[in-house]
Amino acid sequence: MPPQEVKRTGRPEGGERVLWHVPDDVTMHDLRHFYASVLIKHRESVRTAQKRLGHAKPSITLNTYTHLWPDEEDTTRAAIKAVFRIVPSMCPPGPKS
């Protein structure tokens, strides 16, 4: 059986219709998890994800998707890298060998 075609509700700038192919074994629950993971990857807050997913409390969202949010190692490393990219060097260059 060929994949089910799902029509996108909008049209891109060019105006052509876009069709997505969703495999038969993909459920609405799978699509919901995909949606949640996209929100998290794009750094939406727990509160925003909770509202969009319709969870009663942020703790439900965290219990389900906490493994997808970057951990403190990721976020602290990124913060320090960002700072050192913009801070001019405070030390004179070392001796050349």
C-alpha positions in Angstrom: 0.0 0.0 0.0 1.5 3.4 -0.9 2.1 6.0 1.8 -0.8 8.2 2.8 -0.6 11.7 1.3 -1.3 14.5 3.6 -2.0 17.9 2.2 -0.4 20.9 3.9 -2.9 23.5 4.9 -1.0 26.5 3.5 1.0 27.1 0.3 4.6 28.1 0.2 5.7 31.4 -1.4 5.8 29.9 -4.9 2.1 28.9 -4.5 2.5 25.2 -5.4 0.8 22.7 -3.2 3.0 20.6 -0.9 2.2 17.0 -0.2 3.8 15.1 2.7 4.0 11.4 2.8 3.3 9.9 6.1 4.0 6.2 6.5 1.0 4.0 7.4 2.4 3.0 10.7 2.8 6.6 12.0 0.1 7.4 14.6 -1.2 10.8 15.7 0.6 10.0 19.0 3.9 9.7 17.0 3.2 13.1 15.3 2.5 14.6 18.7 5.9 13.5 20.0 7.5 14.8 16.8 5.8 18.2 17.4 7.0 18.3 21.0 10.6 17.4 20.0 10.6 20.2 17.3 9.4 22.8 19.9 12.1 21.6 22.4 14.9 21.6 19.7 14.1 25.2 18.9 14.5 26.1 22.5 10.9 26.7 23.4 10.3 26.9 27.2 8.8 24.1 29.2 5.8 26.4 29.8 5.3 27.0 26.1 5.6 23.3 25.2 3.1 22.5 28.0 0.6 24.9 26.7 0.9 23.8 23.1 0.6 20.1 24.1 -2.3 20.7 26.4 -0.7 19.3 29.5 -2.4 20.3 32.8 1.0 21.1 34.5 4.6 21.7 33.3 5.7 18.7 35.3 3.8 16.4 32.9 5.7 17.9 30.0 9.0 17.6 31.9 8.4 14.0 33.0 7.7 13.0 29.4 10.2 15.1 27.4 13.0 16.0 29.8 15.5 13.9 27.9 15.1 16.2 24.9 16.0 19.5 26.5 19.7 20.2 26.5 21.3 19.4 29.8 23.4 21.8 31.8 26.6 20.6 30.1 25.2 21.6 26.8 23.9 25.0 27.9 26.8 26.0 30.1 29.3 25.0 27.4 27.4 27.1 24.8 27.2 30.1 27.1 30.9 30.1 27.8 31.7 29.7 24.1 29.5 32.6 23.2 31.1 34.9 25.8 34.7 34.0 24.7 33.8 34.7 21.1 33.0 38.3 21.9 35.5 39.1 24.7 38.8 40.6 23.3 41.9 38.8 24.4 43.0 40.2 27.8 46.4 38.6 27.7 49.3 39.6 25.4 50.3 36.9 23.0 52.8 34.5 24.4 56.4 34.1 23.1 56.8 32.5 19.8 58.9 29.3 19.7 
